[in-house]
Amino acid sequence: MHVVLHTLINALLMVWQTFWALAFGFGMSAFLQVFVRRESITEQFGKTNLRSVGLATFLGAVSSSCSYAAAAATRTAFKKGAGLVPSLAFMFASTNLVLELGFVLWLFLGWRFVLAEGVGAFVLIGLMWALVRFTMPRKLIEEARQYGEKKDEESSCCHGGHDHGSHDEATKSLGAKLRDPASWSAVADAFAMDISMMWKEIVIGFLLAGFLMAAVPHDWWQALFLSNDAPAPLRLVENCVVGVLIAVASFVCSVGNIPLASLLWSGGISFGGVISFIYADLVIIPLLFLYRKYYGFKAAAAISAILAVSMIGAGILIDLLFTALGLVKNGPRPPSVMQDASFQWNYTTWLDLAVVLALAALFLAARRAKIRNQAHASHEHSKGHEAPHHHHEHAR
């Protein structure tokens, strides 16, 4: 009971500490999803070049998703003709370059890790691009694209598609969108959709980190990773590999793995090991089975291996780069931010309250816009029914 109680207290502390950052990040993501036109960008995914990969990375960064939703969206784009590399870049960016992750990462680990996360993302995409080009035969890529095609067509016929925006909405100017209440209603909807996709991963991540803080001795973490007594190259590689393996086994993805990353850092894992662990939310065990279902066994195994090797390689290269630049601190590790955290009235509380008020205003405005739209639609419907009646009277 003592461990359970401390697990819950630690998880609640994490929610309180990060609520404003999460809400602000999700809010900015929703804003960008509504106000940034994406139709013209998706047309560029068919070719694998610097432009297409860059655009896919940008689109992923503004399309915040949980790992499962990102995998599903990537599969859809790939099946419709997008290149494998742009598709994978989109999937990675939509979980690892999103704003809410950056804010929470800053709170738990500091600005150096935020910078490393951003720089390392481009290193990882470059490594992934090279590995796809030199290790995956074109025939295997096309087999992955066509895998389950008949089943997809039957599903599409049965369920139909969803059109989330009209042509008029797509061609509106930014100023017109900002003045349109319907746009802010769409922002609220996008915010709610992102939360509905990701809240489980976040809560699981906070509970898991809270449990490990309460139940696992600090010495156990130090024994898990090779220490400074081991040769530096061996320690760096081992820490990055173990970081990915912990992520695979933890089942935690996206923002939810940041509290655990903070715990690993205080426990002795290397700088690059933390980065590899954070990146590895896309190779957790449930997603590996999902890739098998999407692309077939051979292609899924190749894609999973390419992702894992890229994550390990990016962690190693970022550790070497940041160490050479003097951005990795040596010496004893500070304890995890959450180990000394407590509920108190400070700037965090004020930021949380400000975010609650802003969200209340956003959703109130969205509700009013929907009520006006429904009233307008009802009025138009009534007019449509009245017109034939007047015509009949006139004929008489």
Sequence and secondary structure as in RCSB ss.txt:
>XXXX:A:sequence
MHVVLHTLINALLMVWQTFWALAFGFGMSAFLQVFVRRESITEQFGKTNLRSVGLATFLGAVSSSCSYAAAAATR
TAFKKGAGLVPSLAFMFASTNLVLELGFVLWLFLGWRFVLAEGVGAFVLIGLMWALVRFTMPRKLIEEARQYGEK
KDEESSCCHGGHDHGSHDEATKSLGAKLRDPASWSAVADAFAMDISMMWKEIVIGFLLAGFLMAAVPHDWWQALF
LSNDAPAPLRLVENCVVGVLIAVASFVCSVGNIPLASLLWSGGISFGGVISFIYADLVIIPLLFLYRKYYGFKAA
AAISAILAVSMIGAGILIDLLFTALGLVKNGPRPPSVMQDASFQWNYTTWLDLAVVLALAALFLAARRAKIRNQA
HASHEHSKGHEAPHHHHEHAR
>XXXX:A:secstr
 HHHHHHHHHHHHHHHHHHHHHHHHHHHHHHHHHHS  HHHHGGGGS SHHHHHHHHHHHHTS   HHHHHHHHH
HHHHTT  HHHHHHHHHHHHHS HHHHHHHHHHH HHHHHHHHHHHHHHHHHHHHHHHHHS HHHHHHHHHTTHH
HHHHHHHHH       HHHHH  HHHHHH HHHHHHHHHHHHHHHHHHHHHHHHHHHHHHHHHHHS HHHHHHHS
  TTS HHHHHHHHHHHHHHHHHHH   GGGGHHHHHHHHHHT  HHHHHHHHHGGGGSHHHHHHHHHHH HHHH
HHHHHHHHHHHHHHHHHHHHHHHHTT S  SS    GGGG    SSHHHHHHHHHHHHHHHHHHHHHHHHHHHHH
HHHHHHHHHHHHHHHHHHHH 
